[in-house]
């Protein structure tokens, strides 16, 4: 039911920016996922591109980021 199929990077970006679930903002989930796979020595090009796009988006920074400024 939750599978969205193959979305373009732009559509993924749009969905992630508007998404928020029980565990928090989807933007934070993408960022955490990228950090976790990097810690294991892996890289997913499309996921990293999405994270870069989200980092540059004009959306409120996660609480953790605001605390570290």
Secondary structure, 3 states (H helix, E strand, C coil): CCCCCCCCHHHHHHHHHHCEECCEEHHHHHHHHHHHHHHCCCCCHHHHHHHHHHHHCCCCCCHHHHHCC
